[in-house]
Each structure stands twice: as structure tokens, then as C-alpha cells.
Amino acid sequence: MENKRTRTVSWEDPNKTLEEAKKLTGYDFLMRVFEGQLPLAPIQETISSRVVSVEKGQVIFELKGEEFHYNPIGSVHGGIISTVLDSAIGCSLLSTLDVGESFTSLDLKVNFLRRITADTPPLTTKTKIIHKGRTTAYLECELLDAEEKLYAHAVSNCMIFR
């Protein structure tokens, strides 16, 4: 095969980060990762997404479509898009949790509305916490370009552990 491309991915031990996460509020944990005091999650290194801001209830991720994200029909694979949306939803919820609280996604429904390729401008997430109760939360997330054009939309139910 001619013109074979390669990519190397490296990451740090995620168990170290997990132990630190248990001692902090979700927001403080995410800020330490954002500020480089704790390593990124391995999935971020794998798909080359990045966090561009952290606020309570809103963690914004950026996705720039790359050739190594492509599916067989030459566009960014839906799994990559879903991963970014799921990450934004999860981190936005995490940013509101106290020390000793955690969560897991119960489901994720994604609508893919526009084709994303390496020529697509960088896209960012915008998450809304629609409901946060004692044991469950319901969130939605949009993937938008700089002009607010919608590329994908997701909703998710999450279970909160106290």
C-alpha cells in the first residue's frame, strides 16, 4: 500500500487520575485537567478532541475532523462524533457534582445532521442540563460551527451515584 499514514498516540496511567478525582469536586477535578495539573483522559488523546473551557454545568469540547477519523465513505465516523458529544455531556454533569459523587451514562441518542470532513471548520459543543435530580440527570448537547450551524445533536440520561 502506497502512502500509508501512521499515527502514534500516548497517554498516562488513568488510574492515577481516577484516584485524584475521588478527592475533588467534579469542577475542581476538571479544572486541574484543563490547566494541565492532571493528565487528559486516554480517549481525548485517541480521538484528538480538546476541552476549550470549563464552567460549572458547561464543559466545551472542540472537534476538528481529521482524516484518521474517517469511515469508509470519507467522512468523520459517527462513533467519533458520539464520543465527543458524550464527553461534553458527561463532563458538563461532572462539573456540578460534589466530592464523592460520580455518574454513568444510561443512554445516548445522537442525530447526525451534517457531514463532517477534514475540510469542515472546527466544531464545538454546547451542553444544557435539562434536569438534574438526586439520582438521575437529563442533558442535551449540540455540535456547532462558529456560525452556530448545527452538525449533530445528542440527548442522554445519566445516573448519579452519591
C-alpha positions as a Markdown table, in Angstrom:
| # | Residue | x | y | z |
|---|---|---|---|---|
| 1 | Met | 0.0 | 0.0 | 0.0 |
| 2 | Glu | 1.4 | 3.3 | -1.1 |
| 3 | Asn | 1.1 | 6.5 | 1.0 |
| 4 | Lys | 0.3 | 4.6 | 4.2 |
| 5 | Arg | -0.2 | 7.0 | 7.0 |
| 6 | Thr | 0.7 | 6.4 | 10.7 |
| 7 | Arg | -0.2 | 8.0 | 13.9 |
| 8 | Thr | 1.2 | 7.5 | 17.4 |
| 9 | Val | -0.9 | 8.0 | 20.5 |
| 10 | Ser | 0.5 | 8.1 | 24.0 |
| 11 | Trp | -1.2 | 8.6 | 27.4 |
| 12 | Glu | -0.6 | 8.5 | 31.1 |
| 13 | Asp | -1.9 | 5.9 | 33.6 |
| 14 | Pro | -5.6 | 6.7 | 34.0 |
| 15 | Asn | -5.8 | 5.1 | 37.5 |
| 16 | Lys | -3.6 | 7.8 | 39.0 |
| 17 | Thr | -6.1 | 10.4 | 37.7 |
| 18 | Leu | -9.1 | 8.4 | 39.0 |
| 19 | Glu | -7.6 | 8.4 | 42.5 |
| 20 | Glu | -7.2 | 12.2 | 42.4 |
| 21 | Ala | -10.8 | 12.6 | 41.0 |
| 22 | Lys | -12.2 | 10.9 | 44.1 |
| 23 | Lys | -10.7 | 13.6 | 46.4 |
| 24 | Leu | -12.1 | 16.6 | 44.4 |
| 25 | Thr | -15.4 | 18.1 | 43.4 |
| 26 | Gly | -16.1 | 17.5 | 39.7 |
| 27 | Tyr | -15.4 | 21.1 | 38.8 |
| 28 | Asp | -12.1 | 21.2 | 40.7 |
| 29 | Phe | -11.1 | 17.9 | 39.0 |
| 30 | Leu | -11.9 | 19.1 | 35.5 |
| 31 | Met | -10.1 | 22.4 | 36.2 |
| 32 | Arg | -6.9 | 20.5 | 37.2 |
| 33 | Val | -7.1 | 18.5 | 34.0 |
| 34 | Phe | -7.9 | 21.6 | 31.9 |
| 35 | Glu | -4.9 | 23.5 | 33.5 |
| 36 | Gly | -2.6 | 20.6 | 32.8 |
| 37 | Gln | -2.1 | 19.6 | 36.5 |
| 38 | Leu | -3.7 | 16.2 | 35.8 |
| 39 | Pro | -3.4 | 14.2 | 32.5 |
| 40 | Leu | -6.1 | 14.1 | 29.9 |
| 41 | Ala | -8.3 | 11.0 | 29.6 |
| 42 | Pro | -6.9 | 8.5 | 27.2 |
| 43 | Ile | -9.9 | 8.9 | 24.9 |
| 44 | Gln | -9.1 | 12.5 | 24.3 |
| 45 | Glu | -5.7 | 11.6 | 23.2 |
| 46 | Thr | -7.1 | 8.9 | 21.0 |
| 47 | Ile | -9.6 | 11.0 | 19.1 |
| 48 | Ser | -7.8 | 14.3 | 19.3 |
| 49 | Ser | -10.6 | 16.3 | 20.8 |
| 50 | Arg | -9.8 | 19.1 | 23.3 |
| 51 | Val | -11.5 | 21.0 | 26.0 |
| 52 | Val | -11.7 | 24.7 | 25.3 |
| 53 | Ser | -13.4 | 25.9 | 28.5 |
| 54 | Val | -14.7 | 24.6 | 31.8 |
| 55 | Glu | -17.5 | 26.2 | 33.7 |
| 56 | Lys | -20.0 | 24.7 | 36.2 |
| 57 | Gly | -22.6 | 23.0 | 34.1 |
| 58 | Gln | -20.8 | 23.6 | 30.7 |
| 59 | Val | -17.6 | 22.0 | 29.5 |
| 60 | Ile | -17.0 | 22.9 | 25.9 |
| 61 | Phe | -15.1 | 20.4 | 23.7 |
| 62 | Glu | -13.7 | 21.1 | 20.2 |
| 63 | Leu | -13.6 | 18.6 | 17.4 |
| 64 | Lys | -11.6 | 19.2 | 14.2 |
| 65 | Gly | -12.4 | 16.5 | 11.7 |
| 66 | Glu | -9.2 | 14.6 | 10.7 |
| 67 | Glu | -8.5 | 12.0 | 8.0 |
| 68 | Phe | -7.8 | 9.4 | 10.7 |
| 69 | His | -11.5 | 9.9 | 11.9 |
| 70 | Tyr | -12.9 | 8.8 | 8.5 |
| 71 | Asn | -15.3 | 6.0 | 7.9 |
| 72 | Pro | -15.3 | 4.1 | 4.6 |
| 73 | Ile | -17.4 | 6.8 | 2.9 |
| 74 | Gly | -14.9 | 9.6 | 3.6 |
| 75 | Ser | -16.5 | 11.5 | 6.5 |
| 76 | Val | -15.9 | 11.6 | 10.2 |
| 77 | His | -17.2 | 8.3 | 11.7 |
| 78 | Gly | -20.4 | 8.7 | 13.8 |
| 79 | Gly | -18.6 | 7.0 | 16.7 |
| 80 | Ile | -16.1 | 9.9 | 16.9 |
| 81 | Ile | -19.0 | 12.4 | 16.9 |
| 82 | Ser | -20.9 | 10.4 | 19.5 |
| 83 | Thr | -17.8 | 10.2 | 21.7 |
| 84 | Val | -17.3 | 14.0 | 21.7 |
| 85 | Leu | -20.9 | 14.7 | 22.4 |
| 86 | Asp | -20.9 | 12.0 | 25.2 |
| 87 | Ser | -17.8 | 13.5 | 26.7 |
| 88 | Ala | -19.2 | 17.0 | 26.7 |
| 89 | Ile | -22.4 | 15.8 | 28.3 |
| 90 | Gly | -20.5 | 13.7 | 30.9 |
| 91 | Cys | -18.1 | 16.4 | 31.8 |
| 92 | Ser | -20.8 | 19.1 | 32.0 |
| 93 | Leu | -22.7 | 17.0 | 34.5 |
| 94 | Leu | -19.4 | 16.1 | 36.4 |
| 95 | Ser | -18.7 | 19.8 | 36.8 |
| 96 | Thr | -21.7 | 20.1 | 39.0 |
| 97 | Leu | -21.0 | 17.1 | 41.3 |
| 98 | Asp | -19.6 | 17.2 | 44.8 |
| 99 | Val | -16.7 | 15.2 | 46.3 |
| 100 | Gly | -17.7 | 11.5 | 46.5 |
| 101 | Glu | -20.3 | 11.8 | 43.7 |
| 102 | Ser | -20.0 | 10.2 | 40.3 |
| 103 | Phe | -22.2 | 9.3 | 37.4 |
| 104 | Thr | -22.6 | 7.0 | 34.4 |
| 105 | Ser | -24.4 | 7.4 | 31.2 |
| 106 | Leu | -27.6 | 5.3 | 30.9 |
| 107 | Asp | -28.2 | 6.1 | 27.2 |
| 108 | Leu | -27.1 | 8.3 | 24.4 |
| 109 | Lys | -29.2 | 9.2 | 21.3 |
| 110 | Val | -27.4 | 11.1 | 18.6 |
| 111 | Asn | -28.7 | 12.8 | 15.4 |
| 112 | Phe | -26.1 | 13.4 | 12.7 |
| 113 | Leu | -27.3 | 16.4 | 10.8 |
| 114 | Arg | -24.4 | 17.4 | 8.5 |
| 115 | Arg | -21.4 | 15.7 | 7.0 |
| 116 | Ile | -18.1 | 16.4 | 8.8 |
| 117 | Thr | -14.8 | 16.0 | 7.0 |
| 118 | Ala | -11.2 | 17.3 | 7.4 |
| 119 | Asp | -12.4 | 20.4 | 5.4 |
| 120 | Thr | -15.1 | 21.2 | 8.0 |
| 121 | Pro | -14.2 | 24.1 | 10.3 |
| 122 | Pro | -13.6 | 23.3 | 14.0 |
| 123 | Leu | -16.8 | 22.4 | 15.8 |
| 124 | Thr | -17.6 | 23.0 | 19.5 |
| 125 | Thr | -20.1 | 21.5 | 21.9 |
| 126 | Lys | -22.8 | 23.4 | 23.7 |
| 127 | Thr | -24.5 | 21.4 | 26.6 |
| 128 | Lys | -27.6 | 22.1 | 28.5 |
| 129 | Ile | -28.6 | 20.3 | 31.7 |
| 130 | Ile | -32.3 | 20.0 | 31.3 |
| 131 | His | -32.9 | 18.1 | 34.6 |
| 132 | Lys | -30.6 | 17.2 | 37.5 |
| 133 | Gly | -32.2 | 15.3 | 40.4 |
| 134 | Arg | -30.8 | 13.2 | 43.2 |
| 135 | Thr | -30.2 | 10.1 | 41.2 |
| 136 | Thr | -30.7 | 11.0 | 37.5 |
| 137 | Ala | -29.9 | 13.8 | 35.1 |
| 138 | Tyr | -31.1 | 14.5 | 31.6 |
| 139 | Leu | -28.9 | 16.5 | 29.2 |
| 140 | Glu | -28.7 | 17.6 | 25.6 |
| 141 | Cys | -25.7 | 18.7 | 23.6 |
| 142 | Glu | -25.2 | 20.3 | 20.2 |
| 143 | Leu | -22.1 | 20.2 | 18.0 |
| 144 | Leu | -21.9 | 23.6 | 16.2 |
| 145 | Asp | -19.6 | 25.6 | 13.9 |
| 146 | Ala | -18.6 | 29.2 | 14.6 |
| 147 | Glu | -21.7 | 30.5 | 12.9 |
| 148 | Glu | -23.9 | 28.3 | 15.2 |
| 149 | Lys | -24.7 | 25.9 | 12.3 |
| 150 | Leu | -25.8 | 22.6 | 13.8 |
| 151 | Tyr | -23.9 | 19.4 | 12.8 |
| 152 | Ala | -25.1 | 16.9 | 15.4 |
| 153 | His | -27.4 | 16.8 | 18.4 |
| 154 | Ala | -27.5 | 14.4 | 21.4 |
| 155 | Val | -29.6 | 13.7 | 24.4 |
| 156 | Ser | -28.6 | 11.5 | 27.4 |
| 157 | Asn | -29.9 | 10.2 | 30.7 |
| 158 | Cys | -27.3 | 9.8 | 33.4 |
| 159 | Met | -27.4 | 8.0 | 36.7 |
| 160 | Ile | -25.8 | 9.9 | 39.6 |
| 161 | Phe | -24.1 | 8.0 | 42.4 |
| 162 | Arg | -23.7 | 9.6 | 45.9 |
